[in-house]
Amino acid sequence: MRRPHFRLGALGFLVLWMAHCGNELVAAVPPDGWYDYSAYTDQGASNDQQTKYDTNNISRKGLRGFNLIECHPLPISQLTKSFGNASNGNENDVVLQKDYYVCYNLPCGGSSKLNLVYRRENSLDLNDIEASNRYNIDTTGLVCCWPSEEVLAYYCIGHSDMFRSKKVLELGSGYGLAGLVVAASTDADEVVISDGNPQVVGYIQQNISINAETFGQTKVKSMVLHWDKEQASEMANTFDIIIASDCTFFKQFHHSLARVVKSLLKHSATSQAIFLSPKRGDSLDKFLDIVKENGLYCELIENYDPTVWNLHRRCVAGDDATWPNYEEDHCYPLLVRINFVSE
């Protein structure tokens, strides 16, 4: 059965992850990487009701990942137990029926583990689209842990020394894997894990609470940070390192994202922002142009880690059957280093 789809003229410009789906409208991730929009109509919404929702910010995932960090699901009973300890009863507590629990074994020596709660696949609903419209944010943070996020987390583990005693901010963090990895595996002074979607930040806070004993002396907190809004003056020029993954796809946010980096990054020769993003057509190049227009310096690095690079080359050559739809332009994250001083 063909998935329902809509012409661009009917609902306005659909900002979708279109790498492998033509102009089919897909919103979340079942095991095969596709989502049927009819799940929305199963809720009894009429055609008129459907068309009133702006689908500009619906995201989908048709990707697999490099599997750099070993992980496995945990039983729902363990999830319920953890929430019994971590939940504070406020409106941001996640709904357990929509969630699943994953344990990550961090490749950093010892027995470091992180337990994260994610939204179940196929669980995106009309309430999420309403929230997306209300806050002018996209739904990407609710879809999954994106491949670039795992690569960023892996990169941070391999460069843990750079975070020692630093104040770190993750932008557009989704469920917060990279920020949580920094907090758990480095000696950072403080890690702030942010997203523009309040629903996503609710998950981040739960994940922080569940893993609180893993962070040692590192202070960790969540934050709703919308790039289009003016940031509090006390945050200006305070972060030694800013990290982000796959945050450059939506071109309408490029100017805001560059301004946020310039505003929040500390004015220091050693401060830097580290982005991991696929090229996605000309999207990354356009973002880099805007970064330069804002008076910042940037460096684009293709081969930044031998393990990631070798996996990438295997996928390009078709030698890795676990990622059959791999396309370099959409799947391989390049490393962007942004700072105030040209090195």
TABELGI-V179903 format. One record per residue. N is the residue number from 1. RES is the residue in one small letter. SS is DSSP state (@ for helix, = for strand, . for the rest). PSI is psi in degrees with one decimal (999 if undefined). OMEGA is omega as a letter, one per 40 degrees, with the letter a starting at -180 (none if undefined). Layout:
# TABELGI-V179903
N_RES_SS_PSI_OMEGA ; N_RES_SS_PSI_OMEGA
This chain:
# TABELGI-V179903
1_m_._129.6_a ; 2_r_._137.8_i ; 3_r_._139.7_i ; 4_p_._142.6_i ; 5_h_._165.2_a ; 6_f_._143.6_i ; 7_r_._149.4_a ; 8_l_@_-35.1_a ; 9_g_@_-21.2_a ; 10_a_@_-36.2_a ; 11_l_@_10.7_a ; 12_g_._-177.1_a ; 13_f_._120.4_a ; 14_l_._110.6_i ; 15_v_._96.2_a ; 16_l_._162.5_i ; 17_w_._95.2_a ; 18_m_._15.1_a ; 19_a_._-39.0_a ; 20_h_._20.8_a ; 21_c_._17.3_a ; 22_g_._-131.3_i ; 23_n_._38.8_i ; 24_e_._142.9_a ; 25_l_._114.8_a ; 26_v_._146.7_a ; 27_a_._-24.6_a ; 28_a_._-161.0_a ; 29_v_._98.5_i ; 30_p_._177.9_a ; 31_p_._-31.6_a ; 32_d_._2.4_i ; 33_g_._6.5_a ; 34_w_._153.9_i ; 35_y_._135.6_a ; 36_d_._123.7_a ; 37_y_._-15.6_i ; 38_s_@_-16.5_i ; 39_a_@_-29.2_i ; 40_y_@_-44.6_a ; 41_t_@_-19.5_i ; 42_d_._-18.8_a ; 43_q_._2.9_i ; 44_g_._12.8_i ; 45_a_._136.6_i ; 46_s_._168.9_i ; 47_n_@_-38.4_i ; 48_d_@_-40.1_i ; 49_q_@_-38.6_a ; 50_q_@_-42.4_a ; 51_t_@_-12.7_i ; 52_k_._-13.9_a ; 53_y_._127.8_i ; 54_d_._118.2_a ; 55_t_._16.0_a ; 56_n_._-33.8_a ; 57_n_._20.4_i ; 58_i_._137.2_a ; 59_s_._158.3_i ; 60_r_._164.7_i ; 61_k_._124.7_i ; 62_g_._27.9_a ; 63_l_._164.1_i ; 64_r_._-80.0_a ; 65_g_._166.3_a ; 66_f_._-10.0_i ; 67_n_._50.4_a ; 68_l_._-26.7_a ; 69_i_._121.0_a ; 70_e_=_134.2_i ; 71_c_=_159.6_i ; 72_h_=_150.5_i ; 73_p_=_151.4_i ; 74_l_=_152.3_a ; 75_p_._152.7_a ; 76_i_@_-28.9_i ; 77_s_@_-36.7_i ; 78_q_@_-37.8_i ; 79_l_@_-46.8_a ; 80_t_@_-41.6_i ; 81_k_@_-44.0_a ; 82_s_@_-39.3_i ; 83_f_@_-27.2_i ; 84_g_@_-31.3_i ; 85_n_@_-35.1_a ; 86_a_@_-24.4_a ; 87_s_._140.6_i ; 88_n_._6.8_i ; 89_g_._7.6_a ; 90_n_._178.3_a ; 91_e_._-12.4_i ; 92_n_._-6.9_i ; 93_d_._132.4_a ; 94_v_._156.9_i ; 95_v_._115.4_a ; 96_l_@_-31.3_a ; 97_q_@_-21.7_a ; 98_k_@_0.0_a ; 99_d_=_160.8_i ; 100_y_=_165.8_a ; 101_y_=_131.8_a ; 102_v_=_135.5_i ; 103_c_=_126.5_i ; 104_y_=_130.6_i ; 105_n_=_107.4_a ; 106_l_._132.5_a ; 107_p_._62.9_a ; 108_c_._24.6_i ; 109_g_._158.7_a ; 110_g_._-148.9_a ; 111_s_._41.3_a ; 112_s_._129.1_i ; 113_k_=_151.5_i ; 114_l_=_136.4_i ; 115_n_=_122.6_a ; 116_l_=_143.8_i ; 117_v_=_132.5_i ; 118_y_=_156.3_i ; 119_r_=_138.4_i ; 120_r_._150.9_i ; 121_e_._149.7_i ; 122_n_._15.2_a ; 123_s_._-0.5_i ; 124_l_._133.9_a ; 125_d_._-176.1_a ; 126_l_@_-30.5_i ; 127_n_@_-35.8_i ; 128_d_@_-38.4_i ; 129_i_@_-38.5_i ; 130_e_@_-43.9_i ; 131_a_@_-38.6_i ; 132_s_@_-44.1_i ; 133_n_@_-39.0_a ; 134_r_@_-41.6_a ; 135_y_@_1.2_a ; 136_n_._51.3_i ; 137_i_._164.1_i ; 138_d_._173.7_a ; 139_t_._9.5_a ; 140_t_@_-33.9_a ; 141_g_@_-21.3_a ; 142_l_@_-12.6_a ; 143_v_@_-49.1_a ; 144_c_._-179.5_i ; 145_c_._110.0_a ; 146_w_._151.6_a ; 147_p_@_-39.0_a ; 148_s_@_-30.4_i ; 149_e_@_-41.6_i ; 150_e_@_-40.5_i ; 151_v_@_-41.8_i ; 152_l_@_-44.5_i ; 153_a_@_-43.8_i ; 154_y_@_-41.7_i ; 155_y_@_-41.7_a ; 156_c_@_-37.6_i ; 157_i_@_-42.1_a ; 158_g_@_-13.4_i ; 159_h_._44.0_a ; 160_s_@_-28.7_a ; 161_d_@_-30.6_a ; 162_m_@_-17.4_a ; 163_f_@_-5.9_a ; 164_r_._124.1_i ; 165_s_._18.6_a ; 166_k_._157.3_i ; 167_k_=_121.1_a ; 168_v_=_139.9_i ; 169_l_=_129.9_i ; 170_e_=_128.2_i ; 171_l_=_146.2_i ; 172_g_._49.5_a ; 173_s_._-8.1_a ; 174_g_._-130.6_a ; 175_y_._-7.9_i ; 176_g_._19.5_a ; 177_l_@_-50.5_a ; 178_a_@_-45.5_i ; 179_g_@_-40.3_i ; 180_l_@_-37.1_i ; 181_v_@_-43.1_i ; 182_v_@_-44.6_a ; 183_a_@_-34.2_a ; 184_a_@_-26.3_a ; 185_s_@_-0.6_i ; 186_t_._175.0_i ; 187_d_._42.4_i ; 188_a_._148.3_i ; 189_d_._-43.7_a ; 190_e_=_141.4_i ; 191_v_=_122.7_i ; 192_v_=_122.2_a ; 193_i_=_116.6_a ; 194_s_=_157.9_i ; 195_d_=_156.6_i ; 196_g_._-11.1_a ; 197_n_._114.0_a ; 198_p_@_-32.1_i ; 199_q_@_-42.9_i ; 200_v_@_-41.0_a ; 201_v_@_-30.5_i ; 202_g_@_-41.0_i ; 203_y_@_-42.3_i ; 204_i_@_-46.3_a ; 205_q_@_-38.9_i ; 206_q_@_-41.2_a ; 207_n_@_-34.3_i ; 208_i_@_-46.2_a ; 209_s_@_-41.7_a ; 210_i_@_-34.9_a ; 211_n_._15.6_a ; 212_a_@_-36.0_a ; 213_e_@_-8.3_a ; 214_t_@_-15.2_a ; 215_f_._-5.7_i ; 216_g_._-127.7_a ; 217_q_._-2.3_a ; 218_t_._128.2_i ; 219_k_=_132.4_a ; 220_v_=_132.1_i ; 221_k_=_159.0_i ; 222_s_=_162.0_a ; 223_m_=_136.3_i ; 224_v_=_115.4_a ; 225_l_._105.4_a ; 226_h_._122.4_a ; 227_w_._-26.9_a ; 228_d_._-8.7_a ; 229_k_._151.2_i ; 230_e_._132.6_a ; 231_q_._152.9_i ; 232_a_._139.9_a ; 233_s_@_-30.4_a ; 234_e_@_-13.1_i ; 235_m_@_-16.2_a ; 236_a_._132.1_i ; 237_n_._43.5_a ; 238_t_._-15.2_a ; 239_f_=_128.9_i ; 240_d_._-37.3_a ; 241_i_=_133.4_i ; 242_i_=_131.6_i ; 243_i_=_152.4_i ; 244_a_=_151.2_i ; 245_s_=_133.2_i ; 246_d_._43.2_a ; 247_c_._5.6_a ; 248_t_._5.8_a ; 249_f_._-45.6_a ; 250_f_._104.9_a ; 251_k_@_-27.7_a ; 252_q_@_-14.0_i ; 253_f_@_-0.2_a ; 254_h_@_-48.9_a ; 255_h_@_-43.6_a ; 256_s_@_-41.7_a ; 257_l_@_-43.5_i ; 258_a_@_-39.3_i ; 259_r_@_-39.8_i ; 260_v_@_-44.2_i ; 261_v_@_-46.6_a ; 262_k_@_-35.7_a ; 263_s_@_-39.0_a ; 264_l_@_-20.2_i ; 265_l_=_134.3_a ; 266_k_._138.0_i ; 267_h_._89.8_a ; 268_s_._149.6_i ; 269_a_._-21.3_a ; 270_t_._-7.6_i ; 271_s_._148.4_a ; 272_q_=_154.2_i ; 273_a_=_136.3_a ; 274_i_=_113.8_i ; 275_f_=_140.9_i ; 276_l_=_115.4_a ; 277_s_=_137.0_i ; 278_p_._161.8_a ; 279_k_._-41.9_a ; 280_r_._68.2_a ; 281_g_._-128.6_i ; 282_d_._10.2_a ; 283_s_@_-48.5_a ; 284_l_@_-42.5_i ; 285_d_@_-41.3_i ; 286_k_@_-38.3_i ; 287_f_@_-42.8_i ; 288_l_@_-36.3_i ; 289_d_@_-40.7_a ; 290_i_@_-36.7_i ; 291_v_@_-45.7_i ; 292_k_@_-36.6_i ; 293_e_@_-26.9_i ; 294_n_._9.7_i ; 295_g_._17.4_i ; 296_l_._155.8_i ; 297_y_=_146.1_i ; 298_c_=_149.8_i ; 299_e_=_130.7_i ; 300_l_=_123.6_a ; 301_i_=_124.4_a ; 302_e_._-46.0_a ; 303_n_._96.0_a ; 304_y_._-9.2_i ; 305_d_._127.3_a ; 306_p_@_-37.1_a ; 307_t_@_-47.6_i ; 308_v_@_-42.0_a ; 309_w_@_-43.6_a ; 310_n_@_-39.5_i ; 311_l_@_-42.0_i ; 312_h_@_-46.7_a ; 313_r_@_-36.6_i ; 314_r_@_-41.7_i ; 315_c_@_-42.4_i ; 316_v_@_-39.1_a ; 317_a_._-6.9_a ; 318_g_._18.7_a ; 319_d_._-2.3_a ; 320_d_._102.8_a ; 321_a_@_-10.4_a ; 322_t_@_-12.9_a ; 323_w_@_69.4_a ; 324_p_._-25.5_a ; 325_n_._25.3_a ; 326_y_._128.4_i ; 327_e_._124.4_a ; 328_e_@_-42.7_a ; 329_d_@_-32.8_a ; 330_h_@_-17.5_a ; 331_c_@_-31.5_a ; 332_y_._116.6_a ; 333_p_._126.9_i ; 334_l_=_152.3_i ; 335_l_=_128.9_i ; 336_v_=_124.3_i ; 337_r_=_124.4_a ; 338_i_=_132.9_i ; 339_n_=_178.4_a ; 340_f_._-24.2_a ; 341_v_._129.7_i ; 342_s_._128.3_a ; 343_e_._999_none
